[in-house]
């Protein structure tokens, strides 16, 4: 019965050529061309397996070792994207609607903190296995495909700092400051006074050590703090957020903008570096359950739509979509080189889960329309900015 249901499910997929090998050895081809992907069932599906939410169910089955894939994982993502409407017609649309309603409910600050710690407090030792020396856990910026990951991450930080037009003595706020490389580099290169805030104890403690070791105490500070709790008598000339906006939740997008408005001086600049979707849609349920609980990928249009409500003026929007696909490729390569150490600490299921996450996200940025944008905007009009961004992109002579 289970095999009959799966065959009927796969039969409805169009525009793709793939092959399925079932647990009893039977192999079935779908599509008229040469299969670009093989789905392998190593064992019969468990009783709780449900096709009402295939993304979650197949993801869990992969982590358990019940299912494997042969071929490019991009084909899996492409199958999902090409057949999204077909899936929704078969009942998943109700689940999507329910997920959106759930995301519309604002999460408490305690829940937000718990969600962040679920992911980022896996430990500095874990992340240091596969991130680069800068410990940057966001999209890098490749000037050439041959750039090392560390070079590309430093280039990303420098790109952001240049866009912010930093001046000596200015106050810079980094919301979701990670392991602190951006605020430390900003203080060293531009002479600004920088504050970083994070909800991750592991990141906070590591950043505090780096600040002390580099003799920047008094110029750079890090706080374990929700950005909503930052006192509003603190005003900043520049505010940046890299990879944090995706964690605030759909209901809180406007709340984020309102807080930036209260913290930013008139004419001040803010940089929002965030993953975006093409349309408003919930994060897939597997990612929400196992990787980033409580997250929401805003669409580009709903993000830009918010800006005028808070007197923000968009100055530049830059897509880094392929940069993030390349970043994830490098992370996954580093991850595979340290599999034994990860496996010893977390077990085989964790290895499969994180490998699927890194590979799946890289594939999604290539084929699904998932994107990363850097949005630069000012609070009110600022007529004193350079007429062009030549200083940002020109190479030093």
C-alpha positions, 0 to 999 in steps of 0.5 A, spaced: 500 500 500 505 504 501 509 503 495 502 504 491 501 511 494 508 513 493 508 511 485 501 515 485 505 521 488 511 521 484 507 520 477 504 527 478 510 530 478 512 534 471 517 537 467 523 532 470 526 526 469 528 521 475 528 514 478 526 511 484 528 504 487 524 502 492 526 497 498 524 491 495 528 492 489 523 495 484 526 501 480 521 505 476 523 511 471 519 517 471 519 522 465 521 521 458 528 522 458 535 520 462 534 520 469 538 526 472 536 524 479 535 517 483 531 516 489 533 510 493 529 507 499 533 503 503 528 500 507 520 500 508 517 507 510 515 507 517 508 507 519 508 515 521 510 517 514 505 522 511 505 525 504 501 531 507 508 534 508 513 531 503 518 536 505 518 534 512 517 527 511 522 526 506 527 530 510 526 526 516 527 519 512 533 522 509 536 523 516 534 517 519 538 513 513 531 511 510 532 515 503 538 516 499 539 520 493 544 519 487 545 525 483 545 533 483 541 535 489 539 541 485 534 536 481 530 535 488 529 542 489 527 543 482 522 538 482 519 541 488 519 548 485 516 546 478 511 542 482 509 546 488 502 548 485 501 541 484 502 539 491 498 545 493 492 542 489 493 536 493 492 539 500 498 542 502 495 549 501 491 548 507 498 546 511 501 552 508 496 557 510 496 554 517 503 555 517 503 562 515 497 564 520 502 561 525 508 565 523 503 571 523 503 570 531 509 574 534 514 570 538 515 572 545 522 575 546 524 569 550 522 564 545 526 568 540 532 567 544 531 560 545 530 559 537 537 563 536 540 559 541 537 552 538 542 554 532 548 558 534 549 555 541 551 548 538 558 551 540 564 555 537 568 549 536 563 546 532 562 552 527 570 553 527 570 546 524 567 549 517 567 556 517 573 560 515 578 564 520 573 570 520 568 565 523 563 569 519 556 565 518 553 569 512 553 570 505 560 572 503 562 576 497 566 573 491 570 578 486 573 571 483 571 564 483 578 563 485 577 567 492 578 563 498 572 563 503 576 567 508 578 572 503 570 572 500 568 573 507 573 579 509 571 582 502 563 582 504 565 585 511 569 591 507 563 591 502 558 593 507 563 598 511 564 602 505 557 602 503 555 605 510 560 611 509 563 610 516 567 616 519 571 617 525 568 617 531 561 615 529 557 610 533 555 603 529 550 598 531 551 591 529 544 587 530 546 580 530 553 581 531 555 574 530 563 572 532 564 580 532 569 580 526 565 586 523 565 591 529 572 589 530 574 591 523 570 597 523 573 600 529 580 598 526 579 601 519 574 607 520 575 609 528 568 608 529 565 606 536 562 600 535 556 596 539 554 589 537 548 585 540 547 578 540 542 573 543 547 567 543 552 566 549 557 562 545 558 568 540 558 573 546 563 570 550 568 569 544 567 576 541 568 579 548 575 575 548 577 578 541 575 585 543 580 584 549 585 580 546 586 586 540 586 592 545 579 595 543 576 595 550 572 602 550 572 602 542 568 596 541 563 593 546 558 586 545 552 585 549 548 579 550 541 583 548 535 583 544 535 589 540 528 590 542 531 592 549 536 596 547 535 603 550 533 608 545 537 614 548 542 610 545 543 613 538 547 611 532 550 614 526 550 607 522 546 601 523 547 594 520 544 587 520 547 581 517 543 575 517 538 577 523 532 579 519 530 572 517 529 570 525 525 576 527 518 572 524 513 575 519 509 579 525 515 582 527 518 585 521 515 592 522 517 592 529 524 591 527 524 597 522 520 601 528 526 600 532 531 602 527 527 608 526 528 610 533 535 608 534 538 611 528 540 619 527 536 623 522 540 622 515 543 616 518 544 610 514 542 602 515 544 596 511 540 590 511 543 584 509 538 578 509 535 572 505 529 574 501 524 570 497 520 571 491 513 571 494 511 571 501 511 563 503 513 560 510 520 556 511 519 549 509 517 545 515 523 541 515 528 547 516 523 550 521 523 544 525 530 542 525 535 548 523 532 555 524 525 554 528 521 560 528 524 563 522 521 567 516 524 569 509 521 575 507 520 577 500 523 582 497 517 586 496 514 586 503 521 588 506 521 594 501 514 596 502 515 597 509 521 602 508 516 608 507 512 607 513 518 609 517 521 615 513 526 610 510 529 612 503 532 606 499 539 608 496 541 601 493 539 594 493 544 589 491 543 581 489 548 576 492 544 570 490 550 566 487 555 569 492 551 565 497 550 559 493 558 559 493 559 560 500 554 554 502 558 550 497 565 552 501 561 551 507 559 544 505 566 542 503 569 544 509 564 540 513 565 534 509 573 534 511 571 534 518 565 529 518 569 524 523 570 530 528 562 532 527 560 525 527 564 523 534 561 529 537 554 529 535 552 522 531 551 520 524 543 523 524 546 530 525 551 529 520 546 527 515 541 533 517 547 538 517 549 536 510 542 536 507 541 543 510 548 546 507 547 542 500 539 543 500 540 551 501 546 551 496 541 548 491 535 552 493 539 559 491 541 556 484 534 554 482 528 556 487 529 564 486 531 564 494 536 570 494 540 575 498 539 582 498 543 588 501 539 594 502 542 600 504 537 606 506 537 612 510 533 615 515 530 621 511 533 624 506 541 625 506 544 630 501 551 629 503 552 622 500 557 621 494 553 622 488 556 615 486 558 608 489 564 608 485 568 608 492 565 602 494 567 598 488 573 601 485 579 596 486 585 600 489 590 602 484 
